[in-house]
Amino acid sequence: MALKTFNVDEAVYKNYSKHCKKKGISMSKQVENFLRAEMAKIAKVDSGFEIDDNKIEKEIKNFDKTLEHPLKKYC
């Protein structure tokens, strides 16, 4: 596991952190699942990436689709 630093709007971070705590979910895992889903989309467009499709599909199925995507309006 790698520790990474991201610059995120403080209000967005606080609100999403509250949401995650209320739902009992890991914010880090949500970010990881988002990145996996994005990589799956990219892999369909750019076959140059070496990605384990089975692992990605499994992770996507585990991604809680009932949660609204916090960056929806920017994607």
SVG drawing of the C-alpha trace seen along z (x, -y; Angstrom):
<svg xmlns="http://www.w3.org/2000/svg" viewBox="-28 -24 32 36">
<polyline fill="none" stroke="black" stroke-width="0.4" points="0.0,0.0 1.3,-3.4 0.7,-6.6 -0.1,-9.5 -0.9,-13.1 -3.7,-14.8 -4.8,-18.4 -8.6,-18.4 -11.0,-21.2 -11.4,-21.2 -15.1,-21.5 -15.5,-18.6 -13.1,-16.5 -14.9,-17.2 -18.3,-16.5 -17.2,-13.3 -15.4,-12.2 -18.6,-12.7 -20.5,-10.7 -18.0,-7.8 -18.0,-7.8 -21.8,-7.8 -21.9,-4.9 -19.0,-3.0 -17.0,-3.0 -13.3,-3.7 -12.6,-6.9 -9.3,-5.4 -11.0,-2.4 -13.6,-4.6 -10.7,-6.6 -9.0,-3.3 -12.3,-1.9 -12.8,-5.1 -9.3,-4.9 -9.8,-1.2 -13.0,-2.1 -11.3,-4.9 -8.4,-2.6 -11.0,-0.1 -12.5,-2.8 -9.0,-3.8 -8.0,-0.2 -10.9,0.1 -9.7,-2.9 -5.9,-2.4 -4.8,1.2 -1.3,0.2 -2.0,0.5 -1.3,3.9 -4.2,4.4 -5.6,7.5 -9.1,7.3 -10.4,10.0 -9.3,8.1 -10.7,4.8 -14.1,6.4 -14.2,7.9 -13.3,4.5 -16.0,2.8 -18.6,5.3 -17.6,4.5 -17.9,0.8 -21.0,-0.6 -23.0,-1.9 -25.7,-3.3 -23.3,-6.0 -23.4,-9.1 -20.1,-9.8 -18.7,-12.9 -17.0,-14.2 -20.1,-13.5 -20.5,-17.1 -16.8,-17.3 -16.7,-14.0"/>
</svg>
